[in-house]
Amino acid sequence: MSKKHLSKDFTQGSIWRFLITMSIPFMAANALQVLYSTIDMVIVGKFVGTAGLSAVYQSSLILNFATMMCLGFSNAGQILVAHAIGSQKRKELNQIIGTLFSLISAMGIVLSVVILFARTWILDVMNMPTESYAMSMDYLIICGCGLFFTAGYNMVSAVLRGMGDSKRPLLFIGIATVVNLVLDIIFTGFLDMKVAGAAWATIIGQGVSFLFSLYYLFKHREAFGFDFKLSSFIPKFNYVRLIFNQGLPMAIQAGCINISMMFVNSLVNSISVVASATFGVGVRIDDIFSKISQGIQFAAMPIVAQNIAAGKNDRAKKTVYCSWIFAGALTVICMTIYLTMGKQLFMMFSDDPLVHEMSHTFIQAILWMMPALTIMRGTFAFIQGIGNAYLGLVLAMLDGVVLRIGLSWLFGIALGWGFYGFVLGYALATYGTAIPSCIYFLSGKWEKRKVLADQL
């Protein structure tokens, strides 16, 4: 392909080279994205205390639900972009991007309105600790108003990932992280705006990043593959249909997982505000490890998609095997860090000795999740790459609704294991996705599916 394009051709050349060179920027971008939200918790934990720490985590769960709904449809666009490139359909690429931009923008606005109107009901359902309630409300209102920027950034990043461009998403999230860090220190630390200050820092950072990304891509529109003409933003029915066919299962999948996390969080909240803060910090630390390894999945997906679209199934399968090896090595490193420096990681977020004491219980339980994540990085990239969104939905229902909720209730309440049981159920539920997805990949049944690129 012409060098003037931001997209890359993965249908020939070394898969290992593609996977490694693509994964590293994606891993760095994901780490920065987690750091972006983690900064809020660290600074709030230091300047506001345990109740503020709990408030930021609880509100982030709700906002993540909305973000993941938008991301489900953005990822659908990512898959269509990768298939368009793999099948050499440049004209269709412009129409796909324009349709996706319009849909995600509208979705971000609608979700903002829903959250703002339903905020009191949502916080009540989540069994929010009394000490954190007012601060959670502040964070939810401010960040809820800025969902358009959050959805926009994820939309742009998804399209670039579909093109195999791993450098620009890293640049955009890097800008957001720096702005967020500086404003967090000013608003929360120096101006004593507490949790509201962290929320304003988050939204301003996301807004700056999104607007910069639009400006950058507009200046490089020929290489990007989208002309930014007003007529191109008019949704095309065929691509609306394909985005909804792929995106709705992904959005429901993300919604199920987030709802299950809210349920588990509600169980943890019933114990104490210390348990709530410990779980919030622990999930955030786990999210750092998980998001870094997810960079491998982000890198593998467009490689799989392009090769499936080009009819090169053997290269698609080899991509999964390479992803397993890469993710396995990373899992060993993450488990070692947990076992040797776990308590010190929690101490970075909170000065509360009760949180430090409870962190040991969280680590013992969460380690059971790690092997499952290793498997998922390859197989979920494959399921997404071939465009089998409905299988992803079924697996998410099994993970999020059946197992995450069921196992947390079983271990934590029925067996009386309390906090350890809630975290263990949360961790083991991941195998509900890892094992079936691995069986599906190894069975070879996917080779009989109709290629998504033929529908573009």
C-alpha positions as CSV (number, residue, x, y, z in Angstrom):
1,M,0.0,0.0,0.0
2,S,1.0,3.6,-0.5
3,K,3.1,5.1,2.2
4,K,0.9,8.1,2.3
5,H,-1.8,6.1,4.1
6,L,-1.9,5.8,7.9
7,S,-3.1,2.2,7.5
8,K,-0.7,-0.7,7.3
9,D,-0.8,-4.0,5.3
10,F,-0.6,-7.1,7.5
11,T,-1.3,-9.7,4.8
12,Q,2.4,-10.2,4.2
13,G,5.6,-10.0,6.2
14,S,6.5,-11.2,9.7
15,I,3.6,-11.6,12.1
16,W,5.9,-11.4,15.1
17,R,7.3,-8.1,14.0
18,F,3.9,-6.7,13.3
19,L,2.5,-7.9,16.7
20,I,5.4,-6.6,18.8
21,T,5.8,-3.2,17.0
22,M,2.0,-2.7,17.2
23,S,1.6,-4.0,20.7
24,I,4.1,-1.8,22.4
25,P,2.5,1.6,21.5
26,F,-1.0,0.1,22.3
27,M,0.2,-1.2,25.6
28,A,1.7,2.2,26.4
29,A,-1.5,4.0,25.3
30,N,-3.7,1.7,27.4
31,A,-1.4,2.2,30.4
32,L,-1.8,5.9,30.0
33,Q,-5.5,5.6,29.6
34,V,-5.7,3.7,33.0
35,L,-3.2,6.2,34.4
36,Y,-5.6,9.0,33.3
37,S,-8.3,7.7,35.6
38,T,-5.9,6.4,38.2
39,I,-4.5,9.9,38.7
40,D,-7.9,11.0,40.0
41,M,-7.9,8.2,42.6
42,V,-4.3,8.7,43.7
43,I,-4.7,12.5,44.2
44,V,-8.1,12.2,45.7
45,G,-6.9,9.5,48.1
46,K,-4.1,11.8,49.3
47,F,-6.0,15.0,49.6
48,V,-9.6,13.9,50.3
49,G,-9.2,10.5,52.0
50,T,-10.9,7.1,51.9
51,A,-14.5,8.5,51.3
52,G,-13.3,10.5,48.3
53,L,-11.4,7.5,47.0
54,S,-14.6,5.4,47.2
55,A,-16.6,8.2,45.5
56,V,-14.3,8.5,42.5
57,Y,-14.3,4.7,42.0
58,Q,-18.1,4.3,42.3
59,S,-18.8,7.1,39.9
60,S,-16.2,5.9,37.4
61,L,-18.1,2.5,37.3
62,I,-21.2,4.3,36.1
63,L,-19.3,6.5,33.6
64,N,-17.4,3.4,32.3
65,F,-20.7,1.7,31.6
66,A,-21.7,4.6,29.2
67,T,-18.2,4.7,27.8
68,M,-18.1,1.0,27.1
69,M,-21.5,1.2,25.4
70,C,-20.0,3.7,22.9
71,L,-16.8,1.7,22.7
72,G,-18.8,-1.4,21.6
73,F,-20.0,0.5,18.5
74,S,-16.6,2.1,18.0
75,N,-15.0,-1.3,18.0
76,A,-17.6,-2.4,15.4
77,G,-16.3,0.4,13.2
78,Q,-12.8,-0.7,13.9
79,I,-13.6,-4.1,12.5
80,L,-15.2,-2.8,9.4
81,V,-12.2,-0.5,8.8
82,A,-9.8,-3.4,9.1
83,H,-11.8,-5.5,6.7
84,A,-12.1,-2.6,4.2
85,I,-8.3,-2.2,4.2
86,G,-7.7,-6.0,4.0
87,S,-10.0,-6.2,0.9
88,Q,-8.6,-3.0,-0.7
89,K,-11.9,-1.0,-0.5
90,R,-10.7,2.6,0.0
91,K,-13.9,4.3,-1.2
92,E,-16.0,2.3,1.3
93,L,-13.5,3.3,4.1
94,N,-14.5,7.0,3.9
95,Q,-18.2,6.1,4.1
96,I,-17.6,3.8,7.1
97,I,-15.7,6.4,9.0
98,G,-18.2,9.1,8.4
99,T,-21.2,7.0,9.4
100,L,-19.3,5.9,12.6
101,F,-18.5,9.5,13.5
102,S,-22.1,10.6,13.3
103,L,-23.5,7.6,15.2
104,I,-21.0,7.7,18.1
105,S,-21.4,11.5,18.5
106,A,-25.2,11.2,18.8
107,M,-24.8,8.3,21.2
108,G,-22.5,10.2,23.5
109,I,-25.0,13.1,23.8
110,V,-27.9,10.7,24.5
111,L,-26.0,8.9,27.2
112,S,-25.1,12.1,28.9
113,V,-28.7,13.1,29.1
114,V,-29.7,9.7,30.5
115,I,-27.0,9.7,33.2
116,L,-27.9,13.3,34.3
117,F,-31.6,12.5,34.7
118,A,-31.1,9.1,36.3
119,R,-28.2,10.0,38.6
120,T,-30.0,9.8,41.9
121,W,-31.6,6.5,41.2
122,I,-28.3,5.0,40.0
123,L,-26.4,6.0,43.1
124,D,-29.2,4.6,45.3
125,V,-29.2,1.3,43.5
126,M,-25.5,1.0,43.9
127,N,-25.9,1.2,47.7
128,M,-23.4,4.1,47.8
129,P,-21.7,4.6,51.2
130,T,-23.2,7.6,53.0
131,E,-19.7,9.2,53.5
132,S,-19.2,9.1,49.7
133,Y,-22.7,10.0,48.4
134,A,-22.4,13.8,47.9
135,M,-18.9,13.6,46.3
136,S,-20.1,10.8,44.0
137,M,-22.9,13.0,42.8
138,D,-20.5,15.8,42.0
139,Y,-18.2,13.6,40.0
140,L,-21.1,12.0,38.2
141,I,-22.7,15.2,37.1
142,I,-19.5,16.9,35.9
143,C,-18.1,13.9,34.0
144,G,-21.5,12.9,32.7
145,C,-21.7,16.3,30.9
146,G,-18.4,15.5,29.1
147,L,-19.3,12.0,27.8
148,F,-19.3,13.4,24.2
149,F,-15.5,14.0,24.5
150,T,-14.9,10.6,26.0
151,A,-17.0,8.9,23.2
152,G,-15.2,11.0,20.6
153,Y,-11.7,10.0,21.7
154,N,-12.5,6.3,21.8
155,M,-14.2,6.6,18.4
156,V,-11.0,8.1,16.8
157,S,-8.8,5.6,18.5
158,A,-10.9,2.7,17.4
159,V,-10.7,3.7,13.8
160,L,-6.9,4.2,14.0
161,R,-6.5,0.8,15.6
162,G,-8.5,-0.8,12.7
163,M,-6.0,0.8,10.4
164,G,-3.1,-0.7,12.3
165,D,-2.0,2.7,13.5
166,S,-0.7,2.4,17.1
167,K,1.2,5.7,17.4
168,R,-1.5,8.3,17.1
169,P,-3.7,6.8,19.9
170,L,-0.7,7.0,22.1
171,L,-0.1,10.6,21.2
172,F,-3.7,11.6,21.9
173,I,-4.1,9.8,25.2
174,G,-0.6,11.2,26.3
175,I,-2.0,14.7,25.8
176,A,-5.1,14.0,27.9
177,T,-3.0,12.4,30.7
178,V,-0.6,15.4,31.0
179,V,-3.5,17.9,31.1
180,N,-5.4,15.8,33.6
181,L,-2.4,15.4,35.9
182,V,-1.6,19.1,35.9
183,L,-5.2,20.2,36.5
184,D,-5.7,17.5,39.1
185,I,-2.9,18.9,41.2
186,I,-4.1,22.4,40.8
187,F,-7.9,21.8,41.3
188,T,-7.8,19.1,44.0
189,G,-4.5,19.9,45.7
190,F,-4.0,23.6,45.6
191,L,-7.6,24.9,45.2
192,D,-9.1,22.3,47.5
193,M,-12.0,21.5,45.1
194,K,-12.0,17.9,46.3
195,V,-13.7,15.3,44.1
196,A,-15.3,18.0,41.9
197,G,-11.8,19.2,41.0
198,A,-10.7,15.8,39.9
199,A,-13.9,15.5,37.7
200,W,-13.2,18.9,36.0
201,A,-9.6,17.9,35.4
202,T,-10.8,14.6,33.8
203,I,-13.3,16.3,31.5
204,I,-11.0,19.1,30.4
205,G,-8.2,16.6,29.6
206,Q,-10.5,14.5,27.5
207,G,-11.9,17.5,25.7
208,V,-8.4,18.8,24.8
209,S,-7.3,15.4,23.6
210,F,-10.4,14.9,21.4
211,L,-10.3,18.3,19.8
212,F,-6.5,17.9,19.1
213,S,-7.1,14.5,17.5
214,L,-9.8,16.0,15.2
215,Y,-7.5,18.8,14.2
216,Y,-4.6,16.4,13.6
217,L,-6.6,14.1,11.5
218,F,-8.2,16.9,9.5
219,K,-4.7,18.2,8.6
220,H,-3.8,14.7,7.5
221,R,-7.1,13.7,6.1
222,E,-5.7,12.3,2.8
223,A,-3.5,9.9,4.8
224,F,-6.3,9.2,7.3
225,G,-8.7,8.1,4.5
226,F,-11.6,10.5,5.5
227,D,-12.2,13.7,3.6
228,F,-14.2,15.5,6.5
229,K,-16.8,16.8,4.0
230,L,-20.2,17.5,5.5
231,S,-21.8,15.1,3.1
232,S,-19.5,12.3,4.3
233,F,-21.0,12.6,7.8
234,I,-24.5,11.6,6.5
235,P,-24.9,7.9,7.7
236,K,-25.1,5.3,5.0
237,F,-27.8,2.7,5.6
238,N,-25.6,-0.3,4.8
239,Y,-22.9,0.8,7.2
240,V,-25.4,1.7,9.9
241,R,-26.8,-1.8,9.6
242,L,-23.3,-3.4,9.7
243,I,-22.2,-1.2,12.6
244,F,-25.3,-2.1,14.6
245,N,-25.0,-5.8,13.7
246,Q,-21.5,-5.8,15.0
247,G,-21.8,-3.1,17.6
248,L,-25.0,-3.9,19.4
249,P,-23.8,-7.3,20.7
250,M,-20.5,-5.6,21.7
251,A,-22.3,-2.8,23.5
252,I,-24.6,-5.3,25.3
253,Q,-21.5,-7.4,26.1
254,A,-19.8,-4.3,27.7
255,G,-23.0,-3.4,29.5
256,C,-23.4,-6.9,31.0
257,I,-19.8,-6.9,32.3
258,N,-20.2,-3.4,33.8
259,I,-23.6,-4.1,35.3
260,S,-22.1,-7.3,36.9
261,M,-19.2,-5.2,38.3
262,M,-21.7,-2.7,39.8
263,F,-23.5,-5.7,41.4
264,V,-20.3,-7.1,42.9
265,N,-19.4,-3.6,44.0
266,S,-22.7,-3.2,45.7
267,L,-22.0,-6.4,47.7
268,V,-18.6,-5.1,48.7
269,N,-20.2,-1.7,49.7
270,S,-22.4,-3.5,52.1
271,I,-19.3,-4.5,54.2
272,S,-17.8,-1.1,54.9
273,V,-16.3,2.0,53.3
274,V,-12.9,0.5,53.8
275,A,-13.9,-2.6,51.8
276,S,-15.3,-0.3,49.1
277,A,-12.1,1.7,48.9
278,T,-9.9,-1.5,48.9
279,F,-11.9,-3.1,46.1
280,G,-11.9,0.2,44.1
281,V,-8.1,0.5,44.4
282,G,-7.6,-3.2,43.7
283,V,-9.7,-3.2,40.6
284,R,-7.9,-0.1,39.4
285,I,-4.5,-1.8,39.9
286,D,-5.8,-4.9,38.1
287,D,-7.1,-2.7,35.4
288,I,-3.6,-1.4,34.8
289,F,-2.3,-4.9,34.3
290,S,-5.3,-5.9,32.2
291,K,-5.2,-2.9,30.0
292,I,-1.5,-3.3,29.3
293,S,-2.0,-6.9,28.2
294,Q,-5.0,-5.7,26.2
295,G,-2.6,-3.9,23.9
296,I,-1.7,-7.3,22.5
297,Q,-5.4,-7.9,21.7
298,F,-5.7,-4.5,20.0
299,A,-2.6,-5.3,17.9
300,A,-3.7,-8.8,17.0
301,M,-7.3,-7.8,15.9
302,P,-6.5,-5.8,12.8
303,I,-3.9,-8.4,11.8
304,V,-6.5,-11.2,12.1
305,A,-9.1,-9.1,10.3
306,Q,-7.0,-8.1,7.3
307,N,-5.8,-11.7,6.8
308,I,-9.3,-13.1,7.1
309,A,-10.5,-10.5,4.6
310,A,-7.6,-11.5,2.2
311,G,-8.4,-15.2,2.6
312,K,-5.2,-16.0,4.5
313,N,-6.5,-18.0,7.4
314,D,-3.2,-19.6,8.3
315,R,-1.7,-16.2,9.0
316,A,-4.8,-15.3,11.1
317,K,-4.3,-18.5,13.2
318,K,-0.6,-17.9,13.6
319,T,-1.4,-14.4,15.0
320,V,-3.4,-16.0,17.8
321,Y,-0.6,-18.4,18.7
322,C,1.9,-15.6,18.8
323,S,-0.5,-13.5,21.0
324,W,-0.8,-16.4,23.5
325,I,3.0,-16.6,23.9
326,F,3.4,-12.8,24.2
327,A,0.5,-12.5,26.7
328,G,1.8,-15.5,28.7
329,A,5.2,-13.8,29.2
330,L,3.5,-10.6,30.3
331,T,1.2,-12.5,32.7
332,V,4.2,-14.0,34.5
333,I,5.6,-10.5,35.0
334,C,2.3,-9.1,36.3
335,M,1.9,-12.0,38.8
336,T,5.4,-11.5,40.1
337,I,4.8,-7.8,40.7
338,Y,1.5,-8.6,42.5
339,L,3.2,-11.2,44.8
340,T,6.3,-9.1,45.6
341,M,5.0,-5.5,45.6
342,G,1.2,-5.8,46.0
343,K,0.9,-4.0,49.3
344,Q,3.2,-1.2,48.1
345,L,0.9,-0.7,45.1
346,F,-2.1,-0.2,47.4
347,M,-0.1,2.2,49.5
348,M,0.4,4.5,46.4
349,F,-3.4,5.1,46.4
350,S,-4.3,5.3,50.1
351,D,-2.7,6.2,53.4
352,D,-5.3,4.2,55.3
353,P,-3.7,1.2,57.2
354,L,-7.0,-0.6,57.1
355,V,-6.9,-0.5,53.3
356,H,-3.3,-1.8,53.3
357,E,-4.3,-4.7,55.6
358,M,-7.3,-5.7,53.4
359,S,-5.2,-5.5,50.2
360,H,-3.6,-8.9,51.0
361,T,-7.0,-10.6,50.7
362,F,-7.8,-8.9,47.4
363,I,-4.4,-10.0,45.9
364,Q,-4.9,-13.6,47.0
365,A,-8.2,-13.8,45.1
366,I,-7.5,-11.7,42.0
367,L,-4.5,-13.8,41.0
368,W,-6.8,-16.6,39.8
369,M,-7.9,-14.3,36.9
370,M,-4.4,-14.0,35.3
371,P,-4.2,-17.2,33.3
372,A,-7.7,-16.6,31.8
373,L,-6.6,-13.1,30.6
374,T,-3.7,-14.8,28.8
375,I,-6.0,-17.0,26.7
376,M,-8.4,-14.2,26.0
377,R,-5.9,-11.8,24.5
378,G,-5.5,-14.1,21.5
379,T,-9.0,-15.7,21.1
380,F,-11.0,-12.5,21.7
381,A,-8.8,-10.7,19.1
382,F,-9.7,-13.5,16.8
383,I,-13.4,-13.4,17.5
384,Q,-13.5,-9.7,17.0
385,G,-11.3,-9.9,13.9
386,I,-13.6,-12.3,12.1
387,G,-16.6,-10.2,13.0
388,N,-18.4,-12.8,15.2
389,A,-20.0,-10.3,17.5
390,Y,-22.8,-12.5,18.6
391,L,-20.4,-15.2,20.0
392,G,-18.8,-12.3,22.0
393,L,-22.2,-11.4,23.3
394,V,-23.0,-15.0,24.4
395,L,-19.6,-15.3,26.2
396,A,-20.1,-11.9,27.9
397,M,-23.5,-13.0,29.2
398,L,-21.9,-16.1,30.6
399,D,-19.1,-14.1,32.1
400,G,-20.9,-11.0,33.3
401,V,-24.4,-12.1,34.1
402,V,-24.2,-15.8,35.0
403,L,-20.7,-16.3,36.5
404,R,-19.6,-12.9,37.8
405,I,-22.8,-12.3,39.7
406,G,-23.5,-16.0,40.5
407,L,-20.0,-16.9,41.7
408,S,-19.6,-13.7,43.8
409,W,-22.9,-14.4,45.5
410,L,-22.0,-18.1,46.0
411,F,-18.6,-17.5,47.5
412,G,-19.3,-14.2,49.3
413,I,-22.7,-14.8,50.7
414,A,-23.8,-18.4,50.4
415,L,-20.5,-19.8,51.6
416,G,-19.9,-16.8,53.9
417,W,-16.4,-16.0,52.6
418,G,-17.1,-12.3,52.6
419,F,-14.7,-9.9,50.9
420,Y,-12.4,-12.7,49.6
421,G,-15.4,-14.5,48.1
422,F,-16.7,-11.5,46.3
423,V,-13.3,-10.9,44.7
424,L,-12.8,-14.6,43.9
425,G,-16.1,-14.8,42.1
426,Y,-15.2,-11.6,40.2
427,A,-11.9,-13.3,39.1
428,L,-13.1,-16.8,38.2
429,A,-15.9,-15.5,36.0
430,T,-13.3,-14.6,33.4
431,Y,-12.9,-18.3,32.6
432,G,-16.5,-18.2,31.3
433,T,-15.1,-16.3,28.3
434,A,-11.5,-17.7,28.1
435,I,-12.4,-21.5,27.9
436,P,-15.3,-21.4,25.4
437,S,-13.5,-18.9,23.1
438,C,-10.4,-21.1,23.0
439,I,-12.5,-24.2,22.2
440,Y,-14.2,-22.2,19.3
441,F,-10.9,-21.1,17.9
442,L,-9.3,-24.6,18.0
443,S,-12.4,-26.3,16.6
444,G,-12.0,-24.5,13.2
445,K,-15.8,-24.0,12.9
446,W,-15.2,-20.3,12.2
447,E,-13.8,-21.2,8.7
448,K,-17.3,-21.8,7.5
449,R,-18.4,-18.3,8.3
450,K,-19.2,-15.7,5.6
451,V,-16.4,-13.2,5.3
452,L,-17.5,-9.7,6.6
453,A,-15.5,-7.9,3.9
454,D,-17.9,-9.3,1.3
455,Q,-20.7,-7.2,2.8
456,L,-19.0,-3.9,2.5
